[in-house]
Amino acid sequence: MLTEKEIEFIEEFQGCDDHERLLLSRNKYEGINVPLCVNSIKARKKIRNKLPEWYGNPRLAYPNLLCTEQCSSQATAEYKVSVLKRLLRFDTPAGHTGADLTAGLGADSLYLSHLTEKLYCYEQNRELCRALEYNMKELGRENIAVTEMETTLESVAALPGNLSFIYIDPARREAGDSSRRKYSIKECTPNLLELADALLHKSGILMAKLSPMADIRECLRLLPQTTEVHVVAVNNECRELLFVMQPEERGMPHGHQALIYGVNICQKEGEMMYSGCFTFRLLEEEEAVARYCSRPGNYLYEPDRHLLKSGAFKLLSQRYNLLKLAPATHLYTSNEPCSGFPGKMFSITEVCDFSKQTMKSMAKRFPVINLTSRNFPLGSDAMKKAYGIRDGGGRHLFITTLSDSRKIIILAQIPTNGD
């Protein structure tokens, strides 16, 4: 898709921010598709941190910017591979085949292809199909077969049989209006609710990527074939929900008893590591007994965001022997430090009852401080605006509510090694 002259053009102007000037002067560059090259320059800036392996190859084509916004990151794609390796009891790709039914740009396909002798990639957009086929060859993945196809019950019936796994990422944008996001599984395309059973007839493992905004309990109700749910965060920002489905005859706990995995992928200087890993079943959370405090102790604990999304609230109190501040306040406390907590631990320096006057005094003392509002009438941004506080520094201010409905202010900081 890209000629050598176009690749040289992309490398030469990669640092250029005046894209309009390049487009207006397109006639100067004979034999170069300047709009395509400018699109690639913009796309490469978007994927620099998201897909570093792709960014390292200037020969790749990006037919539109939306595909770079919607695609998975390298970190989450590699996490999917780790999950499938475990489920497949993976030793070698020999004998394994897989299908990516919504391949798009191919970010997931590239990494999934390392699990298989053959990966069948399907995409309904013709332009994306051409780019996908071209890019996979440029990336040296000769075991990928690309087909232009819309995923329907009819096309699913025509898929190869006995696939080792099937991966699907239903579109969460309104057709013709890319700015409108859809979070309900019922609104996404293709319709996973209609296809799930037919897909499980073709493969023993179905992995679906859903919006991080989707309701886990509602999705489990709608997809009772689910055996695992993975809440995946990158640098403490929830990015994906992965629902793994398997046939009933495999003997795995389904639906409400599915295992829920929470994981945070930390990226630092090109290295990736997992932190805050937590596994549970919804029944465990329902049966857990949390203990509540009348006043915070010496330490405060803030769970990572993937745990807040997963819904493991009472269970954190029970497993780590911590006191919860209130049923709807997902902060925890103890007098002695708790090692291994999946989140941040703070050393508490002050606790006082909330009042506007006290808050004004705090804002005067600490005009720059990290403020968090939890289970409080005003959210964090509204509190900062109301009292003229800017985030920054090493101290933290928590505005929250105790189990007796008392509103309090907690001043805290990350403990040093000596604390």
N, C-alpha and C positions, 0 to 999 in steps of 0.2 A: 504493500500500500504506500509506503514511503520510499522515495528514490534516495540515492546517496546525496544528491544536492539538497534535498529537503531535510535530511538528517543533519547535514552540516549547518543548514540554516537554523534549525532548532537549537543546536549546540551553541551557535554564535550568539543568538538572541535570547538564550534562556534567562539571562538576568534583566532583560528589558521589561519595564512595567508599562510602557506606552504602547499598548497593543493596537490602539486605534491608528497610530502613526504608521505602524507596519502594514495594517490593512489598506490604508489610504495610498501607500506607496507600493502596492503590490505589482504595478506595471514595471517597476524597476528590476524585479526578480524574475527574469525569463525562465520558463520551464519549472517553476516552483508553485505549488498550490499553497499560496500564502494563508488563506483562511484555515486550511487543514493544519498547517504548521503552527499558526497562532493558537489554535485550539489545543494542540499538543503541548505548547509552552504553558498555557494556563492550566491544563490538566496535570502536568508534571509538578507544578507548584502545589497543587492540591494533594497529590499523593506522595510528596517527598517524605513525610514522616509516617504516613499511613501504610504505604507499600514501598519500603526502601529498596527491595529487590527489583521492583519495576522501575523505580526512579533511576537506578543504576544502569538502565538500558535505554538509551535515547532513540532506539530504532522502533520502539513500540508505538502503536497508533491508538488514538482516543477519539472516536467519532463524535462524542458530545461530552459536555461537562457533567451532566446528570449522572452518567454511569460511574463517574469517579466519586460522586457524593453518595451514591447508593451502595457501592460495593463494600465488601468486608475489608477489614484491615489485615495486614499480614499476621499480626498477633492473634486475632480471633480465628483466622483461617487455620493457623497452625494448632490452635487449641482444638478445633473441630477434628483435625487429623488425630490428635492424641486420644480423643474420646473414641473415635472409630477404631483406632488401633487396639484399644482395650476390648471393645465389644467384638471385634473380629478375631481376637487372640492372635494378633498379627505377628508373623515371623518373616514373611516375604510376600511381595505383591503377586507371586506366582499363583495363578488360579483365581484371583480376585477380579471382579468387574464391578463397576459402579456407574451411576448416572447422576448428572447434575441437570435438573429439569428447568432451571432458571439461571443459566450460566452468566448472562450479562457480559460484563467486561472480562470475566474469567478469574477474578481474584481468588475465589474459593476453588475453582476448577484446577488451577495450577497446582495447589498443594494437595488436593484430593487425588490427583493423578499419580502421586507418589505411592499410593496405597494399592494401585491396580495394575494389572497387565493392560487393561483397556478401560478408558473412561469415556462414556457417551455423554456429550454435552449438547443440550438443546436450548435454543433461544429463538423467540418469535420475531425479533427485530432483525431485518435483513442486514442493515448496516452494521449492527453489533456482531452478527454472525460472521461477517467478512473480517472484521477487526479481530474477533476471537480466534478464528482459524489462523490468521496471520501472526498474531501475538504469540500463540502457543508454539508455533514453529520457531519463531525468533527466540523463545525461551527454552527451546530444545526439548519440548514435550511432544514426542512423536506418537505417544500412545493415546492421544485424544482424538476422538471422532466428533466433528461438529455437524449438527443438523438444524436447519431452520424449521421450527415446529412450535405450535401453540399447545400448551398442556391442557388436554381435555380428557374425559373418560375414554373417548375413542382412541386418542393418541397414546394414552397410558396402556391400553390393551395391546397396542402394537410394539411396546417396548420389548427389548430382549428379556428372556426369562432367566430366573435364578441369579439375579443381580445380588452382589454381596451387600450393597447398600444403595439407597437413593437419597439424594439431598435436594431440598426445595426451599426457595426463599421467595414467598409470595410478595408481589409488589404492594407497597404501602403508600403509593401516591395516586392521586386522582388522574385518570386518563385525560390528557389535554390541559391539566393544571398541576404542574409539578410542585407548586407551592403548598398544595393541600395534602397534608399527611393523613393517613388512616391508621388507627390503632386497633380497631376491632378485627379479630380474625375473620369474622363473617364478611367484612367489606373488602378484604384483600383478594388479589388476582394472581394466580388461579385460586379457585375455591378449595382450600385444603379439606374442609369438612366433607365435601362431596368426593374427594379423591383418595382420602386416607386408606380406606379398606382396599380399594383397587391397587394402590401402590404397595401395600403390605402383601398383597397376593403375588406381586412381582419380586419382592425382596423381603428378607427377614429383618432388615433394619431400615427405618425411615427417619431421617433427621430433618427437622423443619426449623428455619430461622424466623423468629417472630419479632415484632417490635418490642423494644425494652419498656414501652409504655403499656403493653398488654397486661390484662389481669390474669395472673397465674392460675388462681382458683377457677375462674370462668373458663379459661382455656383447657384446664384439666377436665372440667365437666363436659366440654364440647369434644374433647379428644380423649376418650376413655382408654384408647390404645396406648397411651403414654406410659413409659416405664421410667424415664429419667427427664428431669428438667435442669438445664444449666443456666444459671444467671451469671453472665460474663461481663465483668467490668475491665476497663483499661485505665490505669492510673486513677482508680477510684471513681470513674464515670461509667455508669451502666451503658453497655453498648448493644448487647444482644440477649435474647432469650432463645435457647435451643431446646426444642422438644424432641426427644427420641422416642419413637414408637416401635413396638415389636408385636408379633402375633401372640394371641392368648396362649397358644400351645407351647410357647417357650417357657412357661411357668414363672415368668417374672411378675412381680407385683405391679398392677396397672392402676391408672387413674389416680384416685385419692391417695393411694399408697405408693405412688411413684417416688423415687429418690430425688430430692432436690439438692443440687450442687451449687454452692456459691463460690466464685473464684475471682480474684483481682489480679490482672496481669500487669506487672510493673515494668515499664520500659525506661531504661536508663543507659545512655551512651551505647545504644545499639544492642544491649543485652536485655533479655526478657526473663522474668522469674515470676512465679505464682506466690501470692500471699493471701492471707485472710480466708483460706479454704475452709468451708463449713458444709457438712452434709447432714440432711435430716429428712424426715417424712412429715407431712402435714399433721398426721395423727399424733406425732410426738409433740408438736407445738400445741395442739389442742389439749393434750393431757398434761403438759408441763405446768408446774406450780411455781410462779414467780413470787419472790418476797420483795416487799416495798419498804423504803426508808422514810423516816419522819424528818430526817435532815441528812444532806450529803455528808459522806465521810471524808477521808483525806485524798481520795483519788476519784476521778471522773472518767468514764469510758464512753466513747462515741463510736458506734459500729460503722464499718465500711458501708458504702452505699448499696453494694450488691446484697448485703444482709438485710438492709431495710426493705429492699425490693422483694427479697425472698419471703419475708414475713416471719422470720425466726426471732420473735420478740421475747416471749416468756422463756423460751428454751435457752437463750443466752444467759439469762439470770440463773437458771438451774444448772447448766453445764459448767459455768465458770464461778459458781457460788458468789454471785454478785447481787446487790440490792438494786431493784429498778426504781426509778424516781416516781413513776406513776404508770397506770395501765396504758395510757396513751402517750407517755413521754418515754421515748426510746433512747434513754440515757441511763447509765448504770454507775454504781458507786461502791467503794469498799474502803476499809481503813488500811489494809495492807495491799501493796501492789500485786496485780494479777498478770503474770507473764503469759504470753501467747494469745492474748485477746485479739480477735480479728477486727481491729480498728485502731483508734488512737487512744492513748492513755494520757491523762492530764493530772498534774498535781494541783489540788485546790488550795488557793491562798486566802480567799474571802468568800463568805456566803451571807447575803442579806436579803430582807424582804424587798419586793419590788414596789417602788412608788415613782411617780414622775420626778419628784425632787431628787430621790436617790439616783435615778437614771441620769439626770442632768449633771449631778455631781460626778458620776462615773465618766460621762462624756467629757467633762472638763479635765479630769485627771488623765484620761486616755482617749484623746481625739483620734488616735490611730491605734486600732486594736481589732482583732478578728472577732466579729460578733456573729453569734448563731442563736436564732430564736426557734425553740421547739415546743410544740403544744402550748402556744401562746396566741392571744388574739391577733397580734401583729406579727407578720413574717419578718425575716431577717432584713430584707431590703428596705421594708417600710420603717423598721426600727432605726436603721442606719440613717435614713433620710430625715426622720423625725428629730434625731438627736445630733446630727452632723458628724457622724462617726465614719471613718474610712478604714477599710481592712488593711492590716499590715502589722509588722512587729512580731514578737514572740509570745505575746499574751493573748488570752482568749476570754471572751465574755459570753456566757450562756444565759439566756433569758428563758425561763421555763416554768413548769407547774408541777407541784408535788402531788402525792396521792390524796391529800386532804384539801386539794384545790388551791392551796396557797401558792401565790406567784413569787418567784425568787430570782435573784441575780447571783450567778456564780462566776467568780474571777479565778482563772486557772492558767497554767502554763505547761508546756511539755517538760517533763522532769529531766534533769541532767543525770549523768551516770552516777553522780554522788548522792542523788535523792533516793 
